[in-house]
Amino acid sequence: MNAIRDLLTEKLVTLWRNCATQDWPWFEPSVTYDNARLCQSLILSGQWMPNSELATEALKIGFQSLRWLVSLQKTQKGHFRPIGSNGFYQREGARADFDQQPVEAHAMVSACLEAFRATRDESWFHEAKRAFEWFLGRNDLGLPLYDPSTGGCGDGLHADRVNENQGAESTLAFQLSLAEMNYAQHLMPAPPRSVA
């Protein structure tokens, strides 16, 4: 099991070395689908590997690529805007803003929470929360994708509406994000008590 982890980590690190530049700190010449999983896997692997040069590099790349991805998917208004699946984002090209997918928000929640657990840096928790709030309506259209009456989640955010289909993948993306946020909330320090 450890040998497979090390092999796959080395492959991701090699992809990074062959593609990343200062202006494009990414694993491939495009940012496509479920992106934050690449960062998350390196952060997770780097923590579990024995102290080694590969573990150190995996962590460094994981955090650097996640920081870039967070900055890429944050609007000036401060909400999360996932890379759209209608063209994605090619290096030196225009990024697609729509259709935004629930799995992209879930991947960002998971990756940022992994970074939070690894560092206890609360800014990562806040980035996870920003991505989670996308489901609840803090997004480009101000419309919730989560439907409390059904427990389902819309299949995406189009330029003009929520995709009303509530497929299993999207619903699981929301429900797993909710579970992860609830669990991580317990790791946050308690606010100071006010003394009256």
Backbone as a ProteinNet text record, in pm:
[ID]
protein_1_A
[PRIMARY]
MNAIRDLLTEKLVTLWRNCATQDWPWFEPSVTYDNARLCQSLILSGQWMPNSELATEALKIGFQSLRWLVSLQKTQKGHFRPIGSNGFYQREGARADFDQQPVEAHAMVSACLEAFRATRDESWFHEAKRAFEWFLGRNDLGLPLYDPSTGGCGDGLHADRVNENQGAESTLAFQLSLAEMNYAQHLMPAPPRSVA
[TERTIARY]
81.3	0	86.6	188.7	277.5	353.2	390.7	463.8	376.6	248	155.5	139.3	122	110.7	233.8	352.4	475.8	487.3	450.3	456.6	362.9	238.9	141.5	179.5	234.6	280.8	393.1	486.4	597.8	546.2	442.4	386.1	326.3	253.4	196.5	305.9	407.2	519.1	588.3	604.6	666.8	581.4	450.1	361.2	382.3	390.3	412.1	545	649.8	782.8	784.6	710.7	711.9	621	531	432.9	432.1	452.7	433.4	536	486.5	572.1	528.2	599.2	561	421.2	387.1	255.4	148.3	188.3	93.5	137.8	116.7	159.8	60.2	59.4	-39	22.3	-48.5	1.3	-11.1	-95.5	-122.2	-149.8	-156.8	-182.4	-328.9	-411.9	-552.3	-599.3	-695.7	-762.5	-903.3	-940.7	-1063	-1166.8	-1161.9	-1273	-1223.1	-1286.2	-1249.9	-1105.8	-1068	-928.9	-858	-922.9	-855.6	-814.7	-865.2	-826.9	-677.1	-617.6	-474	-395.5	-433.6	-366.8	-387.7	-511.6	-546.2	-465.5	-451.1	-380.4	-234.1	-171.2	-31.8	-20	-114	-110.8	-130.4	-224.3	-252.1	-132.8	-81.2	32.6	155.2	181.2	298.3	297.3	177.3	166.2	191.4	153.9	160.6	289.7	365.2	490.6	596	691.2	801.9	875.6	939.2	1013.7	1111.3	1091.1	1176	1168.1	1256.1	1254.2	1122.8	1072.6	946.9	829.8	825.7	717.1	719.9	837.3	851.3	807.1	848.3	810.5	660.5	604.3	460.6	381	417.6	347.6	362.9	483.9	508.5	423.6	423.5	346.2	196.5	153.8	12.1	-39.2	33.2	-9.8	0.6	109.4	127.2	18.4	-9.3	-110.7	-250.3	-277	-408	-426.6	-321.4	-330.7	-365.4	-299.8	-325.6	-468.1	-512.7	-647.3	-752.2	-728.7	-820	-827.7	-712.8	-712.4	-781.6	-769.5	-830.5	-982.3	-1031.3	-1174.2	-1242.1	-1185.1	-1245.2	-1273.2	-1396.3	-1431.4	-1390.4	-1392.4	-1363.2	-1468	-1588.8	-1694	-1673.1	-1582.9	-1547.4	-1613	-1691.7	-1752.2	-1675.1	-1704.7	-1639.9	-1702	-1616.3	-1661.2	-1578.6	-1635.4	-1559.5	-1533.4	-1427.2	-1400.7	-1520.3	-1572.4	-1688	-1651.7	-1745.1	-1721	-1747.3	-1795.8	-1823.6	-1698.4	-1589.9	-1464.7	-1347.8	-1373	-1269.2	-1174.6	-1046.6	-949.9	-818	-784.4	-659.7	-553.5	-431.2	-321.6	-320.5	-310.1	-309.8	-442.4	-546.9	-679.9	-774.8	-897.9	-1001.3	-1059.4	-1088.2	-1149.2	-1299.5	-1360.4	-1506.5	-1562.4	-1658.3	-1721	-1840.3	-1898.8	-2015.3	-1992	-2055	-2145	-2063.2	-2102.4	-2032.4	-2089.1	-1998.3	-2037.1	-2023	-2119.9	-2109.6	-1984.4	-1938	-1818.8	-1696.7	-1693.3	-1580.8	-1583.3	-1702.1	-1713.9	-1676.8	-1723.8	-1691.5	-1541.7	-1477.4	-1333	-1259.1	-1304	-1238.4	-1261.7	-1382.8	-1409.9	-1313.9	-1305.5	-1221.8	-1073.9	-1024.9	-882.6	-847.1	-931.4	-902.7	-911.6	-1004.2	-1011.3	-891.8	-840.4	-718.2	-600.7	-593.5	-488.4	-503.8	-626.7	-653	-608	-642	-600.7	-448.5	-383.1	-237.4	-165.4	-225.1	-154.4	-218.1	-347.2	-428.3	-435.4	-408.2	-421.7	-569.5	-634.8	-778.7	-819.1	-725.9	-761.6	-806.1	-751	-793.9	-937.3	-974.2	-1112.4	-1206.5	-1166.6	-1251.8	-1265.8	-1160.7	-1171.2	-1265.6	-1259.7	-1353.6	-1496.4	-1516.4	-1650	-1699.9	-1610.3	-1647.3	-1696.7	-1624	-1665.1	-1797	-1814.3	-1938.6	-2058.6	-2039.2	-2148.7	-2198.5	-2118.4	-2161.5	-2290.2	-2299.4	-2419.3	-2542.7	-2519.9	-2630.1	-2674	-2607.3	-2649.7	-2547.8	-2432.8	-2327.7	-2245.5	-2306	-2246	-2280	-2244.6	-2261.9	-2406.9	-2501.7	-2642.6	-2718.5	-2655.1	-2724	-2836.5	-2824.8	-2929.2	-2875.5	-2949.6	-2904.2	-2917.8	-2821	-2830.4	-2888.5	-2865.7	-2921.9	-3069.7	-3151.8	-3296.6	-3335.3	-3364	-3395.4	-3525.2	-3612.1	-3738.9	-3718.7	-3615.3	-3588.7	-3460.8	-3373.2	-3242	-3145.4	-3190.4	-3107.5	-3031.5	-2948	-2866.2	-2874.8	-2896.5	-2899.8	-2770.6	-2782	-2666.8	-2566.5	-2591.5	-2494.3	-2555.7	-2468.9	-2511	-2479.6	-2586.7	-2572.6	-2557.6	-2535	-2519.9	-2647.1	-2762.7	-2889.9	-2981.1	-2938.8	-3027.5	-2952.3	-3019.5	-2971.3	-3023.7	-2940.6	-2985.3	-3074.7	-3202	-3300.8	-3287.2	-3217.1	-3196.1	-3115.1	-3152.5	-3081.9	-3026	-2916.8	-2856.5	-2780.9	-2748.7	-2679.1	-2542.7	-2465.7	-2332.1	-2338.5	-2431.3	-2443	-2494.6	-2592.7	-2648.5	-2543.8	-2467.5	-2360	-2251.8	-2222.8	-2123.3	-2164.8	-2293.5	-2339.9	-2337.6	-2394.6	-2406.9	-2269	-2174.1	-2039	-1970.2	-1992.3	-1936.7	-1992.2	-2122.2	-2186.4	-2127.1	-2111.9	-2054.5	-1911.5	-1832	-1693.3	-1685.7	-1772.6	-1774.6	-1815.9	-1915.6	-1959.5	-1847.9	-1777.4	-1667	-1555	-1519.7	-1409.6	-1443.9	-1570.1	-1613.3	-1569	-1566.9	-1526.2	-1375.7	-1299.3	-1155.4	-1119.3	-1215.7	-1190.5	-1185	-1097.2	-1093	-1225.1	-1263.4	-1386.4	-1367	-1470.7	-1456.4	-1441.1	-1368.8	-1351.1	-1484.1	-1497.5	-1619.2	-1614.5	-1730.8	-1735.7	-1766.7	-1701.9	-1722.4	-1809.2	-1923.1	-2013.8	-1993.2
-118.7	0	126.4	127.9	244	262.1	151.3	159.8	221	185.9	244.9	394.1	430.5	572.7	649	595.2	663.6	677.2	570.7	572.9	679.2	683.7	780.7	923.3	939.4	1072.6	1119.8	1029.9	1063.6	1102.5	1033.7	1066.9	1207.9	1242.8	1378.1	1484	1456.5	1550.8	1568	1460.3	1467.3	1548.8	1528.9	1611.7	1759.3	1790.6	1929.3	1982.6	1907.1	1952	1978.2	1896.2	1908.1	2017.4	2069.5	2165	2299.2	2298.3	2419.6	2527.4	2650.8	2768.7	2866.2	2976.5	3075.3	3130.4	3151.2	3204.1	3096.4	2973	2862.9	2747.9	2761.5	2657.4	2542.4	2463.4	2356	2233.1	2122.1	1991	1963.1	2036.2	2015.1	2150.2	2154.7	2282.5	2324.9	2255.3	2293.1	2264.9	2345.1	2323.5	2280.7	2159.1	2102.8	2069.8	1951.8	1894.9	1833	1864.7	1805.9	1841.5	1964.2	2007.9	1995	2035.2	2040.5	1903.1	1796.5	1661.4	1636.8	1700.1	1683.7	1742.5	1863.4	1929	1848	1808.3	1733.1	1603.7	1534.3	1406.1	1425.5	1533.8	1558.1	1599.7	1680.3	1720.4	1598.2	1514.9	1394.6	1298.7	1272.2	1180.2	1232.7	1361.4	1419.9	1405	1406.2	1390.3	1246.2	1150.4	1010.5	940.8	1004.1	943.4	964.1	872.7	896.3	1023.8	1088	1209.5	1178.5	1247.1	1224.4	1347.6	1351.8	1463.1	1465	1346.1	1337.6	1387.8	1351.9	1397.9	1549.5	1605.8	1750.6	1820.5	1766.9	1827.4	1812.9	1698.2	1676.8	1780.3	1802.4	1902	2042.1	2076.1	2209.5	2232.7	2136.4	2147.7	2147.9	2062.4	2056.8	2190.7	2252.8	2383	2493.3	2493.8	2598.5	2591.3	2472.2	2457.5	2488.7	2451.4	2480.9	2630.6	2699.3	2845.9	2911.1	2865.8	2921.9	2892.5	2769.6	2731.8	2811.1	2831.3	2913.5	3054.4	3112.3	3249.7	3256.5	3150.9	3143.9	3131.5	3071.7	3043.6	3132.5	3248.1	3343.2	3472.5	3521.2	3643.3	3766.2	3880.6	4004.8	4034.3	3982.6	3999.2	3903.6	3809.8	3722.5	3586.9	3552.8	3418.9	3322.7	3196.5	3089.2	3080.4	3073.3	3054.5	2941.3	2820.6	2708.9	2727.4	2665.5	2661.9	2595.5	2656.9	2602	2485.1	2393.8	2275.9	2303.3	2421.9	2457.3	2519.5	2443.4	2490	2485.3	2476.4	2468.5	2589.5	2568.8	2679.4	2627.5	2673	2635.3	2741.7	2699.1	2794.4	2893.7	3020.3	3130.6	3144.7	3083.4	3095.4	3160.6	3172.6	3227.5	3114.9	3144.2	3042.2	3043.5	2927.6	2916.8	2939.9	3029.8	3055.3	2964.3	2909.6	2820.7	2701.6	2594.5	2552.9	2510.2	2560	2528.4	2399.8	2312.4	2178.2	2159.3	2093.2	2065.1	1986.1	1894.8	1817.3	1907.2	2017.5	2110.3	2180.8	2220.2	2282.4	2182	2058	1955.9	1928.5	1920.6	1897.8	2009.8	2134.4	2246.4	2240.7	2206.2	2190.5	2087.3	1970.4	1862.2	1900.3	1961	1996	2102.3	2202.9	2309	2256.2	2165.3	2107.2	2017.3	1949.5	1870.3	1962.9	2075.9	2174.1	2229.5	2251.8	2299.7	2196.5	2070.5	1966.7	1954.3	1972.4	1958.6	2074.1	2192.9	2312.3	2380	2354.5	2425.3	2575.4	2611.2	2749.7	2772.7	2857.7	2877	2937.3	2999.2	3055.4	2944.8	2823.4	2712.6	2672.2	2675.8	2646.2	2747.7	2873.5	2978.1	2962.9	2914.7	2888.5	2770.6	2669.9	2557.4	2606.9	2693.7	2747.7	2828.7	2906.2	2985.1	2892.9	2783.2	2687.8	2621.3	2587.4	2523.9	2617.4	2744	2840.8	2855.1	2813.8	2812.3	2731.7	2618.3	2533.9	2608.1	2698.8	2763.1	2895.1	2936.7	3057.6	3169.6	3150.7	3252.3	3219	3252.1	3219.8	3330	3311.8	3415.9	3459	3369.4	3402.7	3428.8	3404.2	3421.8	3322	3204.6	3102.2	2976.4	2919.2	2795.4	2675.8	2587.5	2461.4	2352.7	2366	2270.3	2300.4	2195.9	2209.2	2137.8	2214	2149.1	2068.5	2097.3	2021.8	1879.1	1856.5	1723.4	1662.3	1747.9	1701.3	1686.1	1722.6	1708.7	1835.7	1824.6	1937.1	1944.3	2065	2084.2	2038.1	1995.7	1938.8	2040.7	2167.8	2267.3	2405	2502.7	2641.6	2688.6	2714.7	2768.6	2920.7	2986.1	3131.8	3202.7	3135.7	3202.6	3129.2	3012.4	2935.5	2818	2757.5	2632.5	2518.2	2419	2298	2224.1	2210.5	2155.6	2005.4	1934.2	1792	1775.6	1680.1	1655.4	1513.3	1498	1365.7	1323.3	1195.7	1139.2	1203.8	1224.6	1282	1418.8	1502.8	1637.9	1635.8	1553.4	1544.2	1491.8	1390.8	1340.5	1446.2	1525.2	1632.2	1727.5	1764	1853.5	1782.4	1663	1593.4	1561.8	1521.8	1495.6	1624.5	1733.2	1862.3	1905.5	1886.6	1920.4	1838.9	1709	1623	1665	1694.8	1735.5	1869	1962.9	2092.6	2075.9	1993.5	1969.8	1908.3	1812.6	1749.2	1849.7	1927.5	2023.4	2133.2	2165.9	2270.5	2236.1	2106.8	2063.7	2081.8	2098.7	2118.9	2265.6	2353.4	2497.3	2531	2623.9	2663.1	2730.9	2706.9	2768.2	2919.2	2998.3	3143	3177.3	3284	3319.8	3355.3	3317.8	3350.5	3495.4	3557.6	3694.6	3688.6	3771	3776.9	3898.3	3874.2	3985.8	4038.8
0	0	0	87.2	92.8	-38.4	-101.8	-228.4	-336.8	-338	-436.5	-411	-282.6	-247.8	-294.6	-265.2	-303.9	-454.8	-527.5	-673.8	-730.9	-682.5	-733.1	-694.2	-575.2	-533.5	-624.4	-653	-743.2	-881.6	-929.1	-1061	-1061.4	-955.4	-948.2	-938.8	-859.1	-846.2	-981	-1054.6	-1187.7	-1284.4	-1280.6	-1364.1	-1333	-1205.4	-1162.2	-1216.8	-1196.6	-1241.4	-1391.9	-1467.9	-1613.3	-1666.9	-1585.9	-1636.9	-1564.9	-1435.3	-1355	-1387.3	-1390.1	-1400.8	-1292.5	-1280.5	-1179.7	-1206.4	-1333.3	-1369	-1378.4	-1388.2	-1403.3	-1311.4	-1181.5	-1087.8	-1082.4	-1190.7	-1202	-1265.8	-1260.8	-1300.6	-1449.7	-1517.7	-1660.3	-1725.1	-1857	-1924.1	-1921.5	-1844.6	-1830.7	-1688.7	-1646.4	-1517.8	-1555.1	-1517	-1572	-1465.1	-1410.1	-1335	-1205.6	-1094.5	-965.7	-928.7	-962.3	-960	-826	-718.8	-588.8	-537.3	-598.5	-554.6	-575.3	-677	-699.3	-582.8	-541.1	-428.6	-301	-278.8	-158.2	-148.5	-258.8	-254.2	-214.9	-260.9	-223.3	-76.8	-29.6	111.6	201.3	164.2	242.2	237.8	118.9	105.8	178.4	162.8	227.2	378.1	436	581.6	625.8	541.7	581.7	539.9	452.7	410.3	519	528.8	621.5	579.3	674.4	640.7	528.2	417.6	301.7	212.8	116.7	20.9	-57.2	-92.6	-167.3	-83.1	44.2	132.7	145.8	162.9	175.8	48.4	-65.8	-193.7	-219.6	-184.2	-202.3	-123.9	0.2	82.3	24.2	-14.7	-70.2	-195.4	-285.7	-410.2	-380.2	-289.1	-253.7	-204.9	-114.3	-61	-166	-242.1	-343.9	-451.2	-499.3	-604.3	-550	-425.5	-367.3	-346.2	-301.3	-286.4	-420.9	-526.6	-658.6	-703.1	-682.2	-722.3	-644.3	-515.5	-434.8	-493	-525.2	-578.5	-714.3	-791.8	-923.9	-915.7	-807.9	-796.1	-691.3	-665.2	-572.1	-648.6	-641.2	-713	-632.9	-698	-627.3	-521	-540.3	-438.8	-321.5	-337.3	-226.3	-223.7	-324.5	-322.4	-412	-393	-469.2	-608.4	-709.2	-847.7	-908.5	-911.3	-968.1	-1117.1	-1164.3	-1307.8	-1375.1	-1480.5	-1550.1	-1639.7	-1655.4	-1738.7	-1887	-1918.8	-2057.4	-2121.1	-2123.2	-2181	-2085.2	-1953.4	-1852	-1859.7	-1831.8	-1834	-1889	-2007.9	-2073.2	-2046.7	-2027.8	-2008.6	-2125.8	-2092.6	-2189.3	-2262.8	-2210.7	-2269.9	-2171	-2212.9	-2124.9	-2041.1	-1915.9	-1830.8	-1850.2	-1842	-1849	-1709.1	-1698.5	-1568.9	-1544.3	-1648.4	-1637.1	-1728.5	-1707.7	-1603.6	-1483.2	-1366.9	-1243.1	-1183.9	-1139.8	-1096	-944.9	-880.7	-737.3	-697.7	-782.7	-745.4	-731.4	-805	-793.8	-658.4	-613.5	-481.2	-372.1	-387.5	-287	-282.5	-397.3	-399.9	-327.4	-346.3	-279.5	-128.6	-86.2	56.9	116.1	53.5	105.8	110	3.5	-2.6	101.2	114	211.5	354.3	379.3	513.4	541.8	440	459.6	491.6	421.5	450	591.7	634.4	770.4	874.5	853.3	948.5	954.2	840.2	835.9	903.3	898.2	945.5	1066.5	1087.5	1187.1	1156.9	1032.5	986.2	953.6	1031.6	1017.9	883.8	812.8	681.8	586.2	602.5	517.7	549.9	677.2	714.7	649.8	651	593.4	441.5	375.7	231.6	204.8	290.6	277	295.5	392.9	418.5	298.6	238.8	120.3	8.5	-14.8	-118.8	-80.8	46.5	90.2	70.5	96.9	84.6	-58.8	-155	-295.6	-310	-239.1	-244.2	-192	-97.9	-25.7	-87.5	-195.5	-265.3	-267.5	-204.5	-214.3	-339.7	-454.2	-583.4	-683.4	-807.2	-909.1	-927.1	-908.1	-929.9	-800.7	-687.1	-560.2	-540.6	-602.2	-595.2	-528.5	-434.1	-370.9	-465.2	-458.5	-531.4	-441.7	-312.4	-217.6	-198.1	-202.8	-184.8	-55.4	51.6	179.5	176.4	82.1	77.1	26	-54.4	-107.4	-50.2	2.8	47.2	-68.3	-189.7	-309.1	-342	-442	-487.8	-639.3	-690.5	-834.5	-899.1	-1024.4	-1094.2	-1144.3	-1124.6	-1166.3	-1167.6	-1187.1	-1198	-1339.4	-1416.2	-1551	-1541.1	-1652.3	-1652.6	-1611.3	-1624.7	-1597.4	-1500.2	-1451	-1364.1	-1301.5	-1203.3	-1144.9	-1229.9	-1255.3	-1322.2	-1222.8	-1255.4	-1161.5	-1138	-1225.7	-1201.8	-1072.9	-990.9	-865.6	-866.3	-939.5	-952.9	-828.3	-824.5	-708.7	-686.3	-793.9	-778.7	-712.5	-757.1	-702.5	-559.5	-534.4	-399.1	-301.4	-344.1	-258.2	-237.7	-340.7	-326.1	-214.2	-212.6	-106.1	29	36.9	166.3	225.7	142.9	192.7	236.1	161.5	202.1	337.4	354.8	482.1	596.8	575.5	679.6	713.2	610.7	634	708.4	671.9	740.2	886.3	911.5	1049.6	1132.8	1075.7	1147.7	1174.9	1074.7	1089.5	1189.5	1200.2	1293.7	1435.9	1467.7	1601.2	1624.8	1517.6	1531.4	1550	1523.3	1539.4	1687.8	1724.5	1866.6	1906.6	2029.4	2079.3	2091.6	2057.8	2075.4	2223.7	2252.8	2393.3	2458.5	2582.9	2657.3	2701.1	2693.1	2745	2894.1	2965.7	3110.2	3138.9	3200.4	3228.7	3368
[MASK]
++++++++++++++++++++++++++++++++++++++++++++++++++++++++++++++++++++++++++++++++++++++++++++++++++++++++++++++++++++++++++++++++++++++++++++++++++++++++++++++++++++++++++++++++++++++++++++++++++++

